[in-house]
């Protein structure tokens, strides 16, 4: 299944959730809604926690998406290479 996800460019659901959550939190933080402003600090902490999981220099959802995708590809290319080595 991982090989199909790599070949067709589909990230696993857990990674997609990280990216979508980051996009939501960015919009939430930027909102001028008075109710949202009450929770901006919590949203920033959650967003920072997501970014830190994938790299210390990540500041945007776009950078997060790129880091997640790169991490996924690198991990799965290594896995596929190890499987090929076993059967060679």
C-alpha positions in Angstrom: 0.0 0.0 0.0 2.8 2.4 0.8 4.3 1.8 -2.6 1.0 2.8 -4.3 0.8 5.9 -2.1 4.4 6.8 -3.2 3.8 6.2 -6.9 0.5 8.1 -7.0 1.5 10.9 -4.6 -1.1 10.2 -1.8 0.0 10.8 1.7 -1.3 8.5 4.5 -4.3 9.9 6.4 -2.3 10.8 9.5 -0.1 13.1 7.4 -3.0 14.7 5.6 -4.6 15.4 9.0 -1.4 17.2 10.1 -1.5 19.4 7.0 -5.2 20.2 7.2 -5.0 21.0 10.9 -2.1 23.4 10.2 -4.1 25.1 7.5 -7.1 25.4 9.7 -5.0 26.8 12.6 -3.4 29.4 10.4 -6.8 30.6 9.3 -8.0 30.5 12.8 -5.1 32.6 14.1 -5.6 35.1 11.3 -9.3 35.4 11.9 -10.6 38.7 13.4 -13.6 36.9 15.0 -13.8 37.9 18.7 -14.4 34.3 19.8 -11.4 33.0 17.8 -9.2 35.7 19.4 -9.8 34.1 22.8 -8.1 30.9 21.7 -5.3 32.3 19.5 -2.6 31.4 22.1 -3.7 27.8 22.2 -3.9 27.7 18.4 -0.4 29.0 18.1 0.9 26.4 20.5 -0.8 23.6 18.6 0.5 24.8 15.3 4.0 25.2 16.7 3.8 21.6 18.0 2.9 20.3 14.6 5.6 22.3 12.8 8.3 21.1 15.3 7.5 17.4 14.6 8.7 17.8 11.0 11.5 20.4 11.3 12.7 23.3 13.3 12.6 25.8 10.4 9.0 25.1 9.3 6.8 28.3 9.5 4.0 27.7 7.1 1.5 25.0 6.1 3.2 24.9 2.7 6.6 24.2 4.2 4.9 21.6 6.4 3.4 19.8 3.4 6.7 19.8 1.6 8.5 18.4 4.7 5.9 15.7 5.3 5.9 14.6 1.7 9.7 14.5 1.6 9.8 12.6 4.8 7.2 10.1 3.5 9.0 9.6 0.3 12.5 9.1 1.9 11.1 6.6 4.4 9.3 4.6 1.8 12.0 4.6 -0.8 14.3 3.2 1.9 11.7 0.5 2.7 11.2 -0.5 -0.9 15.0 -0.6 -1.4 15.4 -2.9 1.6 12.7 -5.2 0.3 14.3 -5.3 -3.2 17.7 -6.1 -1.5 16.2 -9.1 0.3 14.9 -10.6 -2.9 18.0 -9.9 -5.0 
